[in-house]
Every structure is written in C-alpha cells, then in structure tokens.
Amino acid sequence: MSTVTGSTIAVVANRPGVTIYYRVGDVIQIYRKTIDGQASYDQDDPNLTTPWLKKSDSNIAVAKRAAGVDDKSARLFYQGSDGFLREIAIGSDGKANDGAISAIKNARAKTSLAAIVQNDADKPSTQKEMPVVLFYQGTDNKIYFVKSSKSESWGTPTAVDNSNAGHPGTTIQAYIGSETYADNMNIVYVSFLRTQNQYLYRYSTTVNNLLNSGSSFSLATPNFWFKDQSSTGRYANICVPRIYCHCSKDFRFYSQLTNSGRTIFEGIGQDGTVTTQVLTQGAFEQEGREYAQVSAVYQRTDQTHYAITVVFEETPRGISSVTLEGTWNQVIIVGGDEYNLRATQFQSGNWQGILGANPARKQLKDLQPGESTRDHGYVEDWNKPLSLGTGGKNVEEVLVPVFGEE
C-alpha cells in the first residue's frame, strides 16, 4: 500500500465556527468562519511561512484550546527542513513564533503529525487543564506521543503501542470524544494504519489518564476497515458523541474514493453498523501529490445542536468545505429487532418507557421485519460545498512575512 502521509489541511473549532490552516508549498494560509452553515470564510492576513517550511515535505497539525470566535491563538506543528519537529505558537492577536521541539529526536522523515487538546468549551469544570498531545511516527515506525502544558516545554516521547508499529508513512489522526454523552468530551483517540494490515487501528485513553501517567493508551473497538478498493490515501476521523441516546459511540471516517476522486464518509455506531455516503460529486485535482487532502472537526453549537465540518482539497491552490448541521431529538427509538422492539425517551434526567399510542411507539410497530430500528434521535443535514480558494491569486503573488533565524 502506498504511503498515506497525513493531510496538509488542519481544521479546529472556534465554537461556533472553524479555523482552517492550509499548507500550500512554503506558505500556510489561514481561513476563519465565525458561524456555522453557509457563512463565508475570511482569510487571515498575513499568511504564515518560516525558513524551515522551505524544502520540507510535511503535513501540519493544529491544537486550539481557546473557544472564543475572535481568539486567534493556536499551536501549529510541522516537520522542518532541518528534520526537527517544530511548533509555531500563535498568540490570541495572531502573532507567531517558531521553535524546534528538542525533546523529539527520533521522528521519521516525512512523518505524519496529529495534535489534540481539549477545547475550553468541552472541559468539565472539575477537571484539570489537559496538555497538548502531539503524535508522530518514529524511525522504528512506532507511533509516539509527547505532552506539553505550555509552549517550548515538552515531556518524554512515549509509544502508543510498544508491540505494534504503524505502516511506514501512515496517516495519523487524533481526535477527542466521549464514551457517553456530548457534554462529557474527555476521551482522546488516535488512529493509524498498522503494518501489513487493512484496518485503521484506534487507541484511546482518558484525559485524566494523560494527566496522571506516562503511557496510557489501549486498543479501542470497533476498528475502521481500510478498503483499498474503494477508499485510500489521506483520511480523517472524528467522534460524534450523542446526547439523549443509548448508543454510546458514533465514529466517522472520511476518505477519498479511489476511482472517482469523490469524498466519502463511513459512520460506525456502537452496534458496529456501517453506513457510507458521498459528500461531493466533483473529482479532485492535485498538483504534485498522489492523494487529496482532507480534515474534519466536530463541535457542539448549543445544548441541542452540533456541527461537523469536513475540509478537502478540490482544485490546485483551492479547498472546499462542507458542513453538517445536526439536531438532537429527545424522543429516542432504541435498537432491537423485530422480536425485541422498544422505545424510550429522556425526560427530567431519566430514561422512561414509551407506551400507548405515542408516535415513536407507532413508528416501531409499523416497521416490517428486516427494516432498521436504529434511530439515534437526531436529524442531520449537509450544506452545499463552500469554496475557499485564494482570492483568484496564486500563492506566489501573496506577500508573506518570514520569521527570523533562530
């Protein structure tokens, strides 16, 4: 299987809205959208570049803690032309500083990178602040993580799995989710393709474990089946936790269809059921890269609404995004089959059975044998793709500042 190095697109939540970081050659462009749906993107000025981005072939990863829509702070990671993994620390005013991560000395050349931190809006009031966690592939092809509570201060790299290496050049994805409900986002996931295997293996740990121990990841299920006949290349994972729902996990995997170039998603629920849907009909076009780039982010927008934004490369020097807007419904139909149909609803903090002529109960009764009874109690609607582009200019025509030498 070909190398599937991670995306050079990174997308993080603003609550509500998203910020997109897109590497094109030596330049990192930044786009921000302050509301969800079809609102337009604003391109931050200036773009970012550093001497170490030049002649490097690295994806980027971004971790953003602050939830404010106007806060520009973030920590952006890449592998420089000097071979070091590097961090661009961006302040709330947009000013940036670049520095090498000296704690990491064993990174594989052209490693994929992934970074995660708990967004302020997801942090429980009783929990200590989660460190930024950066994942990379070592020269031994194992996947490592390293923690940082503040810029320029890093712990000791630790293998996610000491017994199993990743496929050389695998994409690495990290994301935060929940084992129960959407208001308890405290599980960290990392996924990668293991050597000579078509499964994307996922590992997980709790935020508290990351705070209290050095090595704490364990294998999580279900795993994602990597269908090289239908989807390949760079990919993105997210966890979509539900509220008012007995299904406790819902993961999504985004990738590119091999033959048509279209973007798909596969959703895997707690019961292992997989659904596939095409997001776009247009073919990808690439300059100098084998696979299209894709990234995704989940965020709650209020107590009953959430949004998923998927960003993908559509044309040379151009990217598009699609946003799914979802709404939770308090009345839930719970799994089962034709021999065990049941319905409940969540009211006043408790699950209650639904009896009599309730519409949800009637919906269950009307199901025919073999029809799905899996209804998670939510409504989702994808918006049309929204193009970002570069304002009609080539990247070479955009004036950018260069950081000084260290």
C-alpha positions, -999 to 999 in steps of 0.1 A, spaced: 0 0 0 13 34 -9 24 60 17 -6 79 31 11 108 48 -12 130 69 -31 159 55 -17 194 50 -51 208 60 -59 212 97 -93 224 109 -101 234 145 -133 245 162 -140 281 172 -173 275 190 -192 282 168 -173 282 135 -140 269 124 -105 279 116 -87 262 87 -49 260 82 -39 250 47 -3 245 37 5 253 0 42 250 -6 61 272 18 30 291 29 3 283 55 -29 301 47 -55 307 75 -92 309 69 -118 316 96 -156 312 97 -173 326 128 -207 309 123 -217 276 110 -237 268 79 -231 286 46 -214 317 61 -184 328 41 -147 323 52 -124 353 59 -88 348 51 -64 360 78 -37 383 67 -8 378 67 -1 341 59 25 321 78 58 309 65 92 301 81 127 292 67 121 256 78 89 252 58 110 257 26 122 224 11 103 204 37 76 179 28 55 179 59 18 178 68 6 202 95 -13 196 127 -30 222 149 -43 222 185 -66 250 197 -77 254 233 -94 288 234 -131 286 223 -137 323 216 -146 331 180 -122 360 178 -93 343 196 -66 335 170 -44 315 195 -33 280 184 -3 257 184 7 246 149 31 217 143 52 206 112 84 189 104 110 214 92 137 210 65 161 207 94 145 173 103 132 186 137 95 187 146 87 223 151 60 244 167 46 277 156 30 293 187 2 317 176 -10 342 201 -45 355 206 -36 385 185 -23 363 157 14 370 163 35 338 158 69 324 170 86 293 156 108 269 175 121 234 174 108 207 197 141 195 211 125 167 232 118 147 200 149 132 184 135 101 168 109 114 143 107 96 109 114 117 79 81 129 64 62 117 94 25 123 96 16 146 126 -16 148 147 -23 171 176 -52 173 201 -62 194 231 -95 198 250 -114 228 238 -123 252 266 -160 246 258 -156 209 263 -136 210 296 -155 199 327 -153 225 355 -139 198 379 -111 187 356 -75 200 354 -64 215 322 -54 189 296 -20 193 280 -15 195 242 -7 160 229 14 156 197 15 123 178 42 114 153 59 83 137 94 73 149 123 60 129 112 25 141 77 32 126 60 30 160 36 58 168 47 81 196 31 108 216 45 137 236 27 161 260 31 198 266 14 220 291 29 252 276 48 262 245 85 252 244 81 227 273 77 190 263 77 157 282 94 124 272 81 107 240 62 75 247 50 48 222 12 44 218 17 7 214 52 -8 221 43 -41 204 29 -29 171 44 -4 146 24 17 121 25 12 84 55 33 71 42 67 63 7 61 76 -17 89 82 -21 96 120 -53 111 132 -62 123 168 -95 135 180 -114 140 212 -147 124 220 -169 108 247 -179 73 258 -214 85 268 -228 119 260 -217 150 242 -213 171 273 -185 148 285 -158 152 259 -129 136 278 -117 106 257 -86 110 235 -84 88 204 -56 82 180 -58 61 148 -33 48 123 -28 20 97 -8 -9 112 19 -27 92 6 -51 65 -30 -46 76 -61 -30 61 -76 -20 94 -72 15 109 -65 7 145 -78 31 171 -64 36 206 -79 56 234 -73 70 268 -90 94 292 -78 130 297 -73 121 334 -50 92 324 -30 116 303 -27 139 333 -16 112 357 5 87 337 32 84 311 18 56 288 -19 51 290 -34 43 256 -52 10 250 -67 -6 219 -103 6 212 -130 -10 192 -146 -11 167 -117 -5 142 -121 10 108 -118 -13 78 -95 4 52 -110 -6 19 -82 -1 -6 -105 -9 -35 -129 20 -26 -111 45 -3 -74 52 1 -49 79 8 -52 106 35 -81 103 58 -98 120 88 -116 106 118 -139 122 143 -161 110 172 -197 122 172 -210 117 208 -247 118 212 -270 131 240 -304 116 248 -292 84 232 -285 48 243 -258 44 216 -227 55 234 -202 58 204 -205 70 169 -173 74 148 -168 87 113 -141 81 88 -136 104 58 -115 95 28 -113 97 -10 -128 72 -34 -100 57 -54 -116 56 -88 -138 87 -88 -119 111 -66 -151 118 -45 -151 122 -8 -170 97 13 -178 92 49 -183 60 68 -202 61 101 -197 33 127 -221 31 156 -218 14 189 -235 -17 174 -209 -19 146 -233 -9 118 -215 10 90 -231 35 66 -214 51 36 -223 84 20 -207 105 -8 -202 142 2 -192 156 -32 -196 146 -68 -167 166 -82 -133 150 -89 -102 161 -71 -73 177 -90 -39 176 -74 -5 192 -81 24 170 -74 7 149 -47 -8 115 -51 -38 119 -27 -63 146 -20 -61 162 15 -90 160 39 -96 171 75 -127 172 98 -139 186 131 -169 181 154 -183 207 177 -213 214 198 -230 247 190 -255 247 218 -273 222 241 -292 206 213 -273 214 181 -239 203 167 -219 207 135 -194 186 116 -171 204 91 -152 185 65 -125 204 46 -109 189 14 -87 198 -15 -108 203 -46 -86 221 -71 -50 232 -73 -45 260 -47 -81 257 -37 -101 239 -10 -137 235 -2 -157 227 30 -190 211 37 -208 214 70 -233 190 85 -257 207 109 -273 183 134 -301 185 160 -307 161 188 -342 149 194 -352 140 230 -376 112 218 -354 82 210 -361 48 194 -337 23 208 -322 -6 187 -336 -40 189 -351 -62 161 -385 -75 150 -386 -97 181 -375 -71 206 -388 -36 197 -387 -10 224 -388 28 227 -378 52 254 -375 89 259 -353 111 281 -372 134 304 -363 151 336 -329 134 337 -343 99 334 -350 73 307 -387 64 306 -405 37 285 -429 49 259 -463 33 260 -497 35 242 -502 54 210 -471 76 212 -459 84 177 -425 69 184 -441 37 196 -463 36 165 -432 40 143 -417 9 158 -450 -11 153 -451 -1 117 -416 -14 109 -415 -45 88 -392 -75 96 -357 -68 84 -362 -30 85 -338 -10 106 -349 1 140 -317 20 147 -327 56 152 -304 78 172 -328 106 177 -311 132 157 -316 150 124 -286 158 101 -284 180 70 -253 186 48 -249 221 34 -236 226 -1 -198 228 -6 -183 262 1 -151 271 -18 -123 290 -1 -98 295 -29 -71 321 -28 -90 352 -39 -80 345 -75 -43 349 -68 -15 323 -70 3 317 -37 35 332 -52 17 365 -56 7 367 -19 32 387 2 41 368 34 65 376 63 94 353 72 104 345 107 140 354 117 166 327 120 170 312 155 
